[in-house]
Structure formats: structure tokens, C-alpha cells
Amino acid sequence: MTLPPRKATQTTKAATPRRFVFLLLDKFTMINFAGAIEPLRLANHVVGEPLYTWALCGEGTEKTCSNGATFKLDFGLEEIEREDTVLVCGGIDIQRTTTKGVISWLRREARRGVTIGGLCTGSYALAKAGLLDGKKATIHWENQDGFAEEFEDVKLTKSVFVMDGNRWSTAGGISSIDLMLRIIASDHGEDLANNVADLMIYSTIRTDQDTQRLSIPTRIGVRHPKLSQVIQMMEGNIEDPMSPADLAEEVGMSTRQLERLFRRYLSRSPKRYYMELRLQKARNLLMQTDMSVINVALACGFASPSHFSKCYRSHYNTTPYRERGTQGGPGIGARLSI
């Protein structure tokens, strides 16, 4: 679709176009890349002049994203301008695609004072390079368990995006749109950012205060305050599971009432629901980290590896050891499909 140029809202800053350098990693997800580059294009269109420019870089001469599309790179891992902004586009198999060359390049540009952000699992590359130590950051909710275990010095949040000084990160999906609209608003005013959002038919611009996952009532399809409260407590106490009696006491009901509540709305007992949450986290850790099976079991509240293996086999119809083997070993983003 070709849009006629539109004179936009008055911009507050002048002149020299700001350049974004997109570092494309193998198997990066297109939705994050497109969500970041399209707002820049539309900002230029609305104003009728190049407020922003961009370039693609990486190892080699081209990169293929997770859906199979291939992009030609403008240049390799060369020194860039200090005024440039780097956005690392990650996707699946991020541990493998974050190569030594990528880490070295990121560290070098960071030492030169370049602003660097990670889109989706691109946050992993920044963390692996040590660029997020002591910083707030985010990553896709599916990858949070493994990320938190590997990078203890990063202040991991569940926000849609995070801007901590000159280190940025997004949660994946369309969250890169929200980040870029924030940047456009900061550079050239809220009116221009809103104009760009309108052109994208993006009706709800999220901030760094918004969380990436749906609320518990929306996720489970039930609006019951005590049920939501109990599930929130379960999700916050995976390593040291609370007993049904303690959960019931916290929300002011009996254990029998709690049982009826779960049976009525979720067709399972509180114990079964809690077990499924713990096993899901265990699966994430198996797929995303190199933690031993014993440590995964302990991190998910199982007293012994044998009990963990028995419960895991019952739920997933395979053992933890086989699960890791069939998926080609651990790796953040190994199952990420957005």
C-alpha cells in the first residue's frame, strides 16, 4: 500500500537523521524486527523527511529468520558510529546464535558508548556479553525461568519493554512497536508517535509499566478474586510449594472450599494444578539451561530426582533426560515460536 506523504505534527528536535543498526542473529523472529523498523519508516512518511535511517549487520552477508525469509546484510561486524543505536534481533536457538564474534562486537561497541537494545531473545545476547549486569531488563515470558537462572546479576522484570540507561530490552512479539513508539515520542513528540500508531492501527500503546502476560483471570477464563489470588501465590512459590491448607488459609477459606473452587472452575484439584505449574517451569529449565536434572527438580520443589522423574513422565509421557535429549540440548529460545 502506498500512502501519500502527510505533514505531521511538529517535531521537537531537529535535523540529523538518527540511525538504527539492526544486528540480525540466525533464526531471528521477523515480528520483532518488523515491529521495530516499520514505526521508523512511518515516522519518516508522516513528517515527509528522513528522521530515521537504518542498516542491517551481522556475521556473513545474509541472515535467515525463523520463518525462512532471508535478508541481505549491509555490512558485517564493523565499527559503527557512536551516535548509532544497535538493536539485537534474536529468535530461536539464541544460545547457539550468540557467537563469540557477536559477544566481542557488542562489548566493543558498548565500551565506545553506543546505546544497545535486545529485541525478544536478543536480551540474552546482551546479558551474555555482560551488558545487562546490574541493569533492569526483560525477555519473553517463556524464557524468563532459564534467563533468571543463568544471569543472576540482571534485574529481570516482566515488563513489555525496559529502558535502563543506554541498555534496552523487549519481551518479544509486538513489544518492539511499543519501544519504538516511546523512542519516537521522546525524539519528536507524542503527537508524532500517536500519528504513527494510528497508521499502524495500533490502538493501545503500552508503556514500560505494562506487563507482557495476560492477567490471571483472562488466562484461565474465570473472574474469581480468591481463585486468582491462590494461583498468583502458586506461581510465586514454585521452589517451596505451599500446602493446600496454607493456600486456603491465606484467602480466608477452608481446604474443602478451595478444593470445590478448583474443581468447579478448572476441573482439577489445587494439588494437580500446582503440580502442572511446577512441571511447566521444570520443562522450561530443562530446555533453556544446562542445569542438572537434580537441580531442576530442586528448583521446582521436588525433594528427590526419582519423584520428579515419575511426575514428569506421568504428565509429559517422557522422562526429563529424554526430554532434553529429543530437543537437542538446552537453549533459551529453543521452543520460542512467536
Secondary structure, DSSP 8 states (H G I E B T S, - for coil): --------S--SS-SS-EEEEEEE-TTB-HHHHHHHHHHHHHHHHHHTS-SEEEEEE-SSSEEE-TTS-EEE-SB-S----TT-EEEEE-BSSHHHHS-HHHHHHHHHHHHTT-EEEEETTHHHHHHHTTTTTTSEE---GGGHHHHHHH-TTSEE--BSEEEETTEEEE-STTHHHHHHHHHHHHHH-HHHHHHHHHHTT------TTSBSS--HHHHHT---HHHHHHHHHHHH-SSS---HHHHHHHTT--HHHHHHHHHHHHSS-HHHHHHHHHHHHHHHHHHH----HHHHHHHTT-S-HHHHHHHHHHHHSS-HHHHHHHTTS--TTSS---
